[in-house]
Amino acid sequence: MPRISPLVWYGVLWALERAPDHRLRTRAKADCGDAYAVVKRKGRDMRRKMRPVYSAAIKDLFVDYIDNNEASVIAAVLQRVLNAARE
């Protein structure tokens, strides 16, 4: 059975996978300039393997406890936050 990374890494891998060139600048500075976190093929493959486990955890922790109306409200609020972050 393949080893699955802790679920906390799913969000990190997903953010890197969606970023331009699959990399994001970190707050840390390297000796010769900016430092970047980069996701390689192995990281993208790991995130894909993690997806079913991550989805099941989201369902168990959140989805099972909200109805469709509550889900719509949450989706609207999160969309508003996302739109504000993009401005």
A tleap script that builds the chain and sets N, CA, C and O, in Angstrom:
source leaprc.protein.ff14SB
mol = sequence {
  NMET PRO ARG ILE SER PRO LEU VAL TRP TYR
  GLY VAL LEU TRP ALA LEU GLU ARG ALA PRO
  ASP HIE ARG LEU ARG THR ARG ALA LYS ALA
  ASP CYS GLY ASP ALA TYR ALA VAL VAL LYS
  ARG LYS GLY ARG ASP MET ARG ARG LYS MET
  ARG PRO VAL TYR SER ALA ALA ILE LYS ASP
  LEU PHE VAL ASP TYR ILE ASP ASN ASN GLU
  ALA SER VAL ILE ALA ALA VAL LEU GLN ARG
  VAL LEU ASN ALA ALA ARG CGLU
}
set mol.1.N position { 0.849 -1.178 0.000 }
set mol.1.CA position { 0.000 0.000 0.000 }
set mol.1.C position { 0.898 1.246 0.000 }
set mol.1.O position { 1.830 1.331 0.800 }
set mol.2.N position { 0.624 2.224 -0.900 }
set mol.2.CA position { 1.465 3.422 -0.941 }
set mol.2.C position { 1.264 4.279 0.299 }
set mol.2.O position { 0.166 4.367 0.849 }
set mol.3.N position { 2.348 4.905 0.723 }
set mol.3.CA position { 2.290 5.797 1.886 }
set mol.3.C position { 1.624 7.101 1.468 }
set mol.3.O position { 1.983 7.687 0.447 }
set mol.4.N position { 0.654 7.552 2.259 }
set mol.4.CA position { -0.038 8.802 1.989 }
set mol.4.C position { 0.455 9.847 2.991 }
set mol.4.O position { 0.522 9.588 4.193 }
set mol.5.N position { 0.798 11.023 2.482 }
set mol.5.CA position { 1.260 12.116 3.340 }
set mol.5.C position { 0.135 12.603 4.235 }
set mol.5.O position { -1.037 12.377 3.933 }
set mol.6.N position { 0.475 13.269 5.336 }
set mol.6.CA position { -0.565 13.849 6.195 }
set mol.6.C position { -1.478 14.781 5.398 }
set mol.6.O position { -1.029 15.451 4.468 }
set mol.7.N position { -2.754 14.819 5.765 }
set mol.7.CA position { -3.734 15.603 5.013 }
set mol.7.C position { -3.406 17.089 4.977 }
set mol.7.O position { -3.823 17.785 4.052 }
set mol.8.N position { -2.674 17.587 5.954 }
set mol.8.CA position { -2.330 19.006 5.971 }
set mol.8.C position { -1.543 19.382 4.714 }
set mol.8.O position { -1.608 20.528 4.269 }
set mol.9.N position { -0.818 18.455 4.151 }
set mol.9.CA position { -0.022 18.731 2.953 }
set mol.9.C position { -0.866 18.862 1.698 }
set mol.9.O position { -0.406 19.414 0.698 }
set mol.10.N position { -2.091 18.363 1.735 }
set mol.10.CA position { -2.949 18.424 0.546 }
set mol.10.C position { -3.118 19.867 0.072 }
set mol.10.O position { -2.956 20.161 -1.113 }
set mol.11.N position { -3.446 20.765 1.003 }
set mol.11.CA position { -3.640 22.167 0.640 }
set mol.11.C position { -2.386 22.813 0.094 }
set mol.11.O position { -2.449 23.624 -0.830 }
set mol.12.N position { -1.251 22.458 0.659 }
set mol.12.CA position { 0.024 23.002 0.186 }
set mol.12.C position { 0.300 22.512 -1.237 }
set mol.12.O position { 0.652 23.300 -2.115 }
set mol.13.N position { 0.140 21.229 -1.453 }
set mol.13.CA position { 0.376 20.668 -2.785 }
set mol.13.C position { -0.603 21.242 -3.809 }
set mol.13.O position { -0.223 21.522 -4.946 }
set mol.14.N position { -1.859 21.416 -3.403 }
set mol.14.CA position { -2.879 21.952 -4.311 }
set mol.14.C position { -2.551 23.398 -4.688 }
set mol.14.O position { -2.674 23.774 -5.853 }
set mol.15.N position { -2.138 24.207 -3.717 }
set mol.15.CA position { -1.776 25.598 -4.002 }
set mol.15.C position { -0.579 25.668 -4.952 }
set mol.15.O position { -0.564 26.475 -5.882 }
set mol.16.N position { 0.412 24.827 -4.713 }
set mol.16.CA position { 1.585 24.814 -5.595 }
set mol.16.C position { 1.223 24.317 -6.986 }
set mol.16.O position { 1.717 24.848 -7.982 }
set mol.17.N position { 0.383 23.325 -7.064 }
set mol.17.CA position { -0.002 22.779 -8.366 }
set mol.17.C position { -0.752 23.814 -9.197 }
set mol.17.O position { -0.613 23.841 -10.420 }
set mol.18.N position { -1.538 24.657 -8.555 }
set mol.18.CA position { -2.325 25.665 -9.264 }
set mol.18.C position { -1.542 26.931 -9.575 }
set mol.18.O position { -1.969 27.728 -10.410 }
set mol.19.N position { -0.410 27.128 -8.921 }
set mol.19.CA position { 0.386 28.347 -9.101 }
set mol.19.C position { 1.096 28.345 -10.454 }
set mol.19.O position { 1.386 27.284 -11.008 }
set mol.20.N position { 1.376 29.544 -10.985 }
set mol.20.CA position { 2.151 29.617 -12.225 }
set mol.20.C position { 3.492 28.898 -12.073 }
set mol.20.O position { 4.201 29.095 -11.085 }
set mol.21.N position { 3.822 28.094 -13.022 }
set mol.21.CA position { 5.063 27.305 -13.012 }
set mol.21.C position { 5.144 26.361 -11.813 }
set mol.21.O position { 6.225 25.877 -11.477 }
set mol.22.N position { 4.018 26.100 -11.174 }
set mol.22.CA position { 3.942 25.190 -10.024 }
set mol.22.C position { 4.901 25.604 -8.907 }
set mol.22.O position { 5.513 24.753 -8.262 }
set mol.23.N position { 5.029 26.920 -8.682 }
set mol.23.CA position { 5.928 27.387 -7.632 }
set mol.23.C position { 5.374 28.648 -6.984 }
set mol.23.O position { 4.675 29.436 -7.621 }
set mol.24.N position { 5.700 28.826 -5.707 }
set mol.24.CA position { 5.312 30.005 -4.943 }
set mol.24.C position { 6.518 30.496 -4.155 }
set mol.24.O position { 7.312 29.705 -3.646 }
set mol.25.N position { 6.638 31.808 -4.066 }
set mol.25.CA position { 7.731 32.392 -3.292 }
set mol.25.C position { 7.446 32.186 -1.806 }
set mol.25.O position { 6.312 32.361 -1.359 }
set mol.26.N position { 8.450 31.822 -1.061 }
set mol.26.CA position { 8.298 31.638 0.380 }
set mol.26.C position { 8.705 32.918 1.088 }
set mol.26.O position { 9.258 33.832 0.477 }
set mol.27.N position { 8.427 32.973 2.370 }
set mol.27.CA position { 8.840 34.139 3.157 }
set mol.27.C position { 10.323 34.068 3.508 }
set mol.27.O position { 10.943 35.078 3.839 }
set mol.28.N position { 10.872 32.883 3.432 }
set mol.28.CA position { 12.295 32.714 3.753 }
set mol.28.C position { 13.149 33.277 2.614 }
set mol.28.O position { 12.742 33.254 1.452 }
set mol.29.N position { 14.295 33.765 2.950 }
set mol.29.CA position { 15.241 34.270 1.951 }
set mol.29.C position { 16.408 33.303 1.832 }
set mol.29.O position { 16.942 32.835 2.837 }
set mol.30.N position { 16.792 33.011 0.619 }
set mol.30.CA position { 17.975 32.201 0.373 }
set mol.30.C position { 19.192 33.128 0.396 }
set mol.30.O position { 19.051 34.349 0.344 }
set mol.31.N position { 20.365 32.548 0.473 }
set mol.31.CA position { 21.585 33.360 0.506 }
set mol.31.C position { 21.720 34.249 -0.728 }
set mol.31.O position { 22.292 35.337 -0.658 }
set mol.32.N position { 21.196 33.783 -1.846 }
set mol.32.CA position { 21.379 34.535 -3.085 }
set mol.32.C position { 20.070 35.127 -3.617 }
set mol.32.O position { 19.990 35.442 -4.805 }
set mol.33.N position { 19.056 35.286 -2.787 }
set mol.33.CA position { 17.819 35.914 -3.258 }
set mol.33.C position { 16.585 35.231 -2.699 }
set mol.33.O position { 16.622 34.610 -1.637 }
set mol.34.N position { 15.492 35.357 -3.436 }
set mol.34.CA position { 14.228 34.783 -2.995 }
set mol.34.C position { 14.272 33.261 -3.026 }
set mol.34.O position { 14.992 32.652 -3.817 }
set mol.35.N position { 13.481 32.668 -2.141 }
set mol.35.CA position { 13.362 31.212 -2.093 }
set mol.35.C position { 11.964 30.834 -2.569 }
set mol.35.O position { 10.991 31.532 -2.284 }
set mol.36.N position { 11.874 29.741 -3.284 }
set mol.36.CA position { 10.603 29.285 -3.835 }
set mol.36.C position { 10.329 27.848 -3.414 }
set mol.36.O position { 11.236 27.023 -3.303 }
set mol.37.N position { 9.050 27.577 -3.184 }
set mol.37.CA position { 8.591 26.198 -3.009 }
set mol.37.C position { 8.075 25.764 -4.371 }
set mol.37.O position { 7.318 26.491 -5.014 }
set mol.38.N position { 8.480 24.592 -4.804 }
set mol.38.CA position { 8.115 24.090 -6.129 }
set mol.38.C position { 7.547 22.691 -5.971 }
set mol.38.O position { 8.076 21.878 -5.213 }
set mol.39.N position { 6.469 22.417 -6.688 }
set mol.39.CA position { 5.933 21.059 -6.685 }
set mol.39.C position { 6.366 20.380 -7.984 }
set mol.39.O position { 6.191 20.910 -9.081 }
set mol.40.N position { 6.925 19.215 -7.819 }
set mol.40.CA position { 7.381 18.422 -8.970 }
set mol.40.C position { 6.338 17.351 -9.285 }
set mol.40.O position { 5.297 17.282 -8.631 }
set mol.41.N position { 6.610 16.547 -10.251 }
set mol.41.CA position { 5.688 15.495 -10.684 }
set mol.41.C position { 5.311 14.571 -9.522 }
set mol.41.O position { 4.145 14.206 -9.371 }
set mol.42.N position { 6.291 14.196 -8.708 }
set mol.42.CA position { 6.034 13.303 -7.580 }
set mol.42.C position { 5.031 13.926 -6.597 }
set mol.42.O position { 4.171 13.225 -6.063 }
set mol.43.N position { 5.138 15.230 -6.361 }
set mol.43.CA position { 4.207 15.930 -5.483 }
set mol.43.C position { 2.811 15.991 -6.072 }
set mol.43.O position { 1.823 15.821 -5.357 }
set mol.44.N position { 2.723 16.233 -7.377 }
set mol.44.CA position { 1.414 16.249 -8.037 }
set mol.44.C position { 0.778 14.868 -7.995 }
set mol.44.O position { -0.428 14.741 -7.787 }
set mol.45.N position { 1.582 13.842 -8.193 }
set mol.45.CA position { 1.064 12.469 -8.109 }
set mol.45.C position { 0.579 12.152 -6.699 }
set mol.45.O position { -0.452 11.502 -6.528 }
set mol.46.N position { 1.319 12.608 -5.690 }
set mol.46.CA position { 0.926 12.367 -4.305 }
set mol.46.C position { -0.398 13.058 -3.994 }
set mol.46.O position { -1.260 12.479 -3.332 }
set mol.47.N position { -0.566 14.296 -4.468 }
set mol.47.CA position { -1.817 15.003 -4.221 }
set mol.47.C position { -2.994 14.260 -4.846 }
set mol.47.O position { -4.066 14.179 -4.246 }
set mol.48.N position { -2.803 13.729 -6.018 }
set mol.48.CA position { -3.877 12.963 -6.666 }
set mol.48.C position { -4.218 11.702 -5.865 }
set mol.48.O position { -5.386 11.324 -5.770 }
set mol.49.N position { -3.210 11.057 -5.295 }
set mol.49.CA position { -3.453 9.874 -4.454 }
set mol.49.C position { -4.170 10.257 -3.165 }
set mol.49.O position { -4.976 9.489 -2.639 }
set mol.50.N position { -3.870 11.454 -2.662 }
set mol.50.CA position { -4.471 11.920 -1.415 }
set mol.50.C position { -5.924 12.347 -1.594 }
set mol.50.O position { -6.682 12.361 -0.624 }
set mol.51.N position { -6.320 12.690 -2.792 }
set mol.51.CA position { -7.646 13.274 -3.055 }
set mol.51.C position { -8.795 12.465 -2.441 }
set mol.51.O position { -9.623 13.059 -1.750 }
set mol.52.N position { -8.896 11.151 -2.651 }
set mol.52.CA position { -10.017 10.410 -2.062 }
set mol.52.C position { -10.026 10.456 -0.535 }
set mol.52.O position { -11.094 10.535 0.073 }
set mol.53.N position { -8.857 10.406 0.088 }
set mol.53.CA position { -8.764 10.449 1.546 }
set mol.53.C position { -9.168 11.835 2.042 }
set mol.53.O position { -9.912 11.958 3.014 }
set mol.54.N position { -8.676 12.877 1.374 }
set mol.54.CA position { -8.996 14.253 1.742 }
set mol.54.C position { -10.492 14.501 1.575 }
set mol.54.O position { -11.125 15.085 2.454 }
set mol.55.N position { -11.060 14.062 0.457 }
set mol.55.CA position { -12.486 14.251 0.201 }
set mol.55.C position { -13.337 13.551 1.257 }
set mol.55.O position { -14.334 14.102 1.722 }
set mol.56.N position { -12.945 12.352 1.629 }
set mol.56.CA position { -13.688 11.619 2.658 }
set mol.56.C position { -13.623 12.347 3.998 }
set mol.56.O position { -14.615 12.394 4.724 }
set mol.57.N position { -12.467 12.912 4.330 }
set mol.57.CA position { -12.329 13.646 5.592 }
set mol.57.C position { -13.211 14.895 5.587 }
set mol.57.O position { -13.850 15.201 6.593 }
set mol.58.N position { -13.252 15.616 4.469 }
set mol.58.CA position { -14.111 16.801 4.363 }
set mol.58.C position { -15.569 16.405 4.533 }
set mol.58.O position { -16.328 17.078 5.230 }
set mol.59.N position { -15.953 15.319 3.898 }
set mol.59.CA position { -17.334 14.837 4.020 }
set mol.59.C position { -17.651 14.482 5.468 }
set mol.59.O position { -18.680 14.902 5.997 }
set mol.60.N position { -16.785 13.721 6.104 }
set mol.60.CA position { -17.017 13.281 7.486 }
set mol.60.C position { -17.054 14.448 8.471 }
set mol.60.O position { -17.827 14.430 9.429 }
set mol.61.N position { -16.223 15.457 8.238 }
set mol.61.CA position { -16.103 16.562 9.199 }
set mol.61.C position { -17.079 17.711 8.947 }
set mol.61.O position { -17.438 18.434 9.877 }
set mol.62.N position { -17.512 17.885 7.683 }
set mol.62.CA position { -18.334 19.048 7.358 }
set mol.62.C position { -19.626 18.707 6.620 }
set mol.62.O position { -20.720 19.020 7.091 }
set mol.63.N position { -19.495 18.077 5.484 }
set mol.63.CA position { -20.629 17.873 4.587 }
set mol.63.C position { -21.776 17.130 5.258 }
set mol.63.O position { -22.940 17.462 5.034 }
set mol.64.N position { -21.468 16.146 6.064 }
set mol.64.CA position { -22.515 15.360 6.723 }
set mol.64.C position { -23.325 16.177 7.726 }
set mol.64.O position { -24.379 15.723 8.171 }
set mol.65.N position { -22.858 17.374 8.092 }
set mol.65.CA position { -23.508 18.162 9.134 }
set mol.65.C position { -24.232 19.402 8.628 }
set mol.65.O position { -24.794 20.150 9.428 }
set mol.66.N position { -24.232 19.635 7.323 }
set mol.66.CA position { -24.913 20.809 6.789 }
set mol.66.C position { -25.911 20.385 5.716 }
set mol.66.O position { -25.715 19.393 5.013 }
set mol.67.N position { -26.988 21.165 5.610 }
set mol.67.CA position { -27.970 20.862 4.564 }
set mol.67.C position { -27.663 21.703 3.326 }
set mol.67.O position { -26.713 22.487 3.324 }
set mol.68.N position { -28.464 21.542 2.279 }
set mol.68.CA position { -28.209 22.239 1.013 }
set mol.68.C position { -28.294 23.756 1.151 }
set mol.68.O position { -27.513 24.481 0.534 }
set mol.69.N position { -29.240 24.241 1.959 }
set mol.69.CA position { -29.352 25.690 2.154 }
set mol.69.C position { -28.109 26.245 2.847 }
set mol.69.O position { -27.586 27.285 2.446 }
set mol.70.N position { -27.645 25.565 3.868 }
set mol.70.CA position { -26.437 26.006 4.572 }
set mol.70.C position { -25.222 25.937 3.645 }
set mol.70.O position { -24.355 26.810 3.686 }
set mol.71.N position { -25.163 24.921 2.830 }
set mol.71.CA position { -24.055 24.791 1.874 }
set mol.71.C position { -24.059 25.954 0.886 }
set mol.71.O position { -22.998 26.457 0.516 }
set mol.72.N position { -25.243 26.380 0.458 }
set mol.72.CA position { -25.345 27.510 -0.465 }
set mol.72.C position { -24.853 28.798 0.182 }
set mol.72.O position { -24.161 29.593 -0.454 }
set mol.73.N position { -25.208 29.001 1.440 }
set mol.73.CA position { -24.759 30.194 2.162 }
set mol.73.C position { -23.243 30.173 2.312 }
set mol.73.O position { -22.580 31.179 2.059 }
set mol.74.N position { -22.697 29.047 2.717 }
set mol.74.CA position { -21.244 28.926 2.886 }
set mol.74.C position { -20.543 29.172 1.554 }
set mol.74.O position { -19.539 29.883 1.509 }
set mol.75.N position { -21.058 28.596 0.474 }
set mol.75.CA position { -20.454 28.781 -0.849 }
set mol.75.C position { -20.478 30.245 -1.259 }
set mol.75.O position { -19.499 30.746 -1.813 }
set mol.76.N position { -21.582 30.940 -0.996 }
set mol.76.CA position { -21.681 32.357 -1.351 }
set mol.76.C position { -20.680 33.195 -0.569 }
set mol.76.O position { -20.031 34.080 -1.127 }
set mol.77.N position { -20.560 32.918 0.708 }
set mol.77.CA position { -19.618 33.666 1.548 }
set mol.77.C position { -18.183 33.409 1.096 }
set mol.77.O position { -17.399 34.349 0.960 }
set mol.78.N position { -17.840 32.161 0.866 }
set mol.78.CA position { -16.474 31.843 0.432 }
set mol.78.C position { -16.174 32.444 -0.936 }
set mol.78.O position { -15.045 32.865 -1.185 }
set mol.79.N position { -17.164 32.493 -1.828 }
set mol.79.CA position { -16.963 33.106 -3.139 }
set mol.79.C position { -16.698 34.598 -2.990 }
set mol.79.O position { -15.849 35.153 -3.688 }
set mol.80.N position { -17.424 35.249 -2.083 }
set mol.80.CA position { -17.223 36.677 -1.831 }
set mol.80.C position { -15.818 36.935 -1.294 }
set mol.80.O position { -15.165 37.896 -1.701 }
set mol.81.N position { -15.354 36.089 -0.391 }
set mol.81.CA position { -14.000 36.219 0.146 }
set mol.81.C position { -12.966 36.011 -0.956 }
set mol.81.O position { -11.993 36.760 -1.047 }
set mol.82.N position { -13.172 35.006 -1.784 }
set mol.82.CA position { -12.251 34.732 -2.891 }
set mol.82.C position { -12.194 35.914 -3.862 }
set mol.82.O position { -11.117 36.327 -4.292 }
set mol.83.N position { -13.358 36.445 -4.196 }
set mol.83.CA position { -13.389 37.603 -5.104 }
set mol.83.C position { -12.653 38.798 -4.512 }
set mol.83.O position { -11.936 39.499 -5.226 }
set mol.84.N position { -12.823 39.037 -3.218 }
set mol.84.CA position { -12.128 40.147 -2.561 }
set mol.84.C position { -10.619 39.932 -2.573 }
set mol.84.O position { -9.852 40.877 -2.760 }
set mol.85.N position { -10.197 38.690 -2.373 }
set mol.85.CA position { -8.761 38.384 -2.362 }
set mol.85.C position { -8.140 38.584 -3.736 }
set mol.85.O position { -6.952 38.889 -3.840 }
set mol.86.N position { -8.922 38.419 -4.781 }
set mol.86.CA position { -8.406 38.568 -6.150 }
set mol.86.C position { -8.333 40.013 -6.589 }
set mol.86.O position { -7.679 40.320 -7.586 }
set mol.87.N position { -8.989 40.912 -5.868 }
set mol.87.CA position { -9.001 42.337 -6.267 }
set mol.87.C position { -7.701 43.014 -5.949 }
set mol.87.O position { -7.543 44.205 -6.217 }
savepdb mol mol.pdb
quit
